[in-house]
Amino acid sequence: MITVLPLAPEHLAAAKELAWQEYQEACQAVPALPAQQPIPDLARYFEGERGGVVLLENNTVQGYICWEEPMKQQFGTSPGVWSPLHAHGAAVGNRPYLYERLFQGMAAHLVPQGVHSFAISLYCHDPAVVSSFFHNGFGNRCIDAMRETTPLVVPAIAGVSYRLAELSDVPAIVELTNKLMDHLNDTPIFMADYRRATWEEIHRTIEDHYYQYTLALHNDQVIAYFRMFNRSGETFISGAPGISNIWGAFTELAYRGSGVTTGLLGWTLAWLREGGYTHCGVDYESLNPQARHFWQRYFTPYTHTMVRRIDERIVRRFS
């Protein structure tokens, strides 16, 4: 007999084992992933407005989904929740069906409370699970990818050089960052939740070493940047020791297709190796064609973040 119930403390050990099993399968499918990053503590999903459901078959844990506290506006004007990569798992054998039942239980709990937007980060290595969410109304929005910092051989480009950003580069970085915002706001991406970058903000992050920027220059003019973050990324895996993450990138339109961005990546990987980093991660919007086509040439995707928005008019049923 299968039942879907609220997650309880006695389910956590088995749930964590399911998460570890899926993670190890992902490491087999994507050798660039570090294989020993621990699964984060699931007990946090009993705190605040977080939550979770568990699927039991004959009183044995076969799957679970947890979610973060609802956001007031997630991918639109509706409240929504996100289930991170480590916050769900299902047993081998019939994962697509188990995930369908788990989402049904999750949605039955949250939709009557006014939550109409759902996001879940899934491993790429199990296409049947991804397909299950697709058939249940989800579409891809974001991808996490990884590679080792092994050398990337790129040809030299006349007049182009690469280096780390300095405080004197702040105005150029602000200008490129706001061009990136314009790009994300435009067709076909239409991401509406980005604010403009300011001199004060960029200056502070460089001065405090919160971010580091690697730059491409043509005749001393900044034409591209990568924003590097050495603490964590969007998944528990990207926070492993020895990983640095690209948290933003932009190349001037006139220089796209010239090899400049590939050259900047090659230089950045060499800089990371010198700093002791063994891996480089990146996350990007799957609905950004330029980003998707570039990053997937050099990185191996390991997640799809799938999104579904419920028709808000369903609230009439619960009023």
Secondary structure, DSSP 8 states (H G I E B T S, - for coil): -EEEEE--GGGHHHHHHHHHHHHHHHHHH-TTS-TT-----GGGGGSTT-EEEEEEETTEEEEEEEE---BSSSSSSS-EEEE-TTSEEE-TTSHHHHHHHHHHHHHHHHGGGT--EEEEEEETT-HHHHHHHHHTT-EEEEEEEEEE---------TTEEEEE--GGGHHHHHHHHHHHHHHHHSTTT---------HHHHHHHHHTTSSEEEEEEETTEEEEEEEEESS--SSSGGGSTTEEEEEEEEE-GGGTTTTHHHHHHHHHHHHHHHTT--EEEEEEETT-HHHHHHHHHHSEEEEEEEEEE--GGGHHHH-
